[in-house]
Amino acid sequence: MSFPFRLFTLSAGAAVAGVAVYAVMKPEKVRPVMVETIKSGLKVKSWACDRFSSAKKEMSSMVEEAKKADAPAASVK
């Protein structure tokens, strides 16, 4: 994993943990916020999975095209 992704993951985890600790003290006010946070996280996960799937299909297509090509790849100048 790249450093920015690790930093983002750590920050998000710390934020959720902080809110969870606060939720123990004031659960009636924090629950709606946590539900919205989780909902947003699920949307981000769905978006990331769609992008990854699209990139994977594109790469597979390029690999198949490269395997079928008879001529060597053109040199880059």
C-alpha positions as CSV (number, residue, x, y, z in Angstrom):
1,M,0.0,0.0,0.0
2,S,1.1,3.5,-0.7
3,F,1.9,6.0,2.1
4,P,-1.0,8.4,1.4
5,F,-3.5,5.4,1.5
6,R,-2.0,4.2,4.8
7,L,-2.2,7.7,6.2
8,F,-5.8,8.0,5.1
9,T,-6.7,4.7,6.6
10,L,-5.0,5.5,9.9
11,S,-6.7,8.9,10.0
12,A,-10.1,7.5,9.2
13,G,-9.7,4.7,11.8
14,A,-8.6,7.2,14.5
15,A,-11.6,9.5,13.7
16,V,-14.1,6.6,13.9
17,A,-12.4,5.4,17.2
18,G,-12.7,8.9,18.6
19,V,-16.3,9.2,17.7
20,A,-17.0,5.7,19.1
21,V,-15.4,6.7,22.4
22,Y,-17.6,9.8,22.5
23,A,-20.6,7.7,21.6
24,V,-20.2,5.8,24.9
25,M,-20.7,9.1,26.7
26,K,-23.4,10.6,24.5
27,P,-25.0,7.7,22.5
28,E,-28.3,9.5,21.7
29,K,-26.5,12.3,19.8
30,V,-23.7,10.3,18.1
31,R,-25.6,7.4,16.7
32,P,-27.0,9.4,13.7
33,V,-23.6,10.7,12.9
34,M,-22.0,7.3,13.1
35,V,-24.8,5.9,10.8
36,E,-24.1,8.6,8.2
37,T,-20.3,8.0,8.5
38,I,-20.8,4.3,7.9
39,K,-23.1,5.0,5.0
40,S,-20.5,7.3,3.4
41,G,-17.8,4.7,3.9
42,L,-20.0,2.1,2.1
43,K,-20.4,4.5,-0.8
44,V,-16.6,5.1,-1.0
45,K,-16.1,1.3,-0.9
46,S,-18.6,0.8,-3.7
47,W,-17.0,3.5,-5.8
48,A,-13.5,2.1,-5.2
49,C,-14.6,-1.4,-6.1
50,D,-16.2,-0.2,-9.3
51,R,-13.0,1.7,-10.3
52,F,-10.8,-1.3,-9.5
53,S,-13.0,-3.6,-11.5
54,S,-13.0,-1.2,-14.5
55,A,-9.2,-0.9,-14.3
56,K,-8.8,-4.7,-14.0
57,K,-11.0,-5.2,-17.1
58,E,-9.0,-2.6,-19.1
59,M,-5.7,-4.2,-18.1
60,S,-6.9,-7.7,-19.0
61,S,-8.0,-6.4,-22.4
62,M,-4.6,-4.9,-23.0
63,V,-2.8,-8.1,-22.0
64,E,-5.0,-10.1,-24.3
65,E,-4.3,-7.7,-27.2
66,A,-0.5,-7.9,-26.5
67,K,-0.6,-11.7,-26.5
68,K,-2.4,-11.8,-29.8
69,A,-0.1,-9.3,-31.5
70,D,2.3,-11.0,-33.9
71,A,4.7,-8.0,-34.4
72,P,6.9,-6.8,-31.6
73,A,5.9,-3.6,-29.8
74,A,7.0,-0.3,-31.3
75,S,9.9,1.3,-29.6
76,V,9.4,4.5,-27.7
77,K,11.4,7.5,-28.8
